[in-house]
Amino acid sequence: MSNVDFSTEPTIESLANEVACLKATLTFMLKAMGQADAGKVIINTQKFAAQLEDPAQAEAFNRTLSQIIHEYRK
């Protein structure tokens, strides 16, 4: 992995596209894990989000998690 370039283009649109890709990737990974393990990941992630001190960050985290959960349950 030391030769892989994970740089991001300096535009908001490219960053938004990369975030959408990561959300989709995480959703597919959860689906591949199996229901019990994916449920544990979701619960632990929800607990982490509840501990965030910055309200704006917590809101963004919860909104993203809600999107992932919605797609996971389809």
Buried (B, 14 or more C-beta within 10 A) or exposed (E): EEEEEEEEEEEEEEEEEEEEEEBEEBBEEBBEBEEEEBEEBBEEBBEEBEEBEEEEEBEEBBEBBEBBBEBBEE
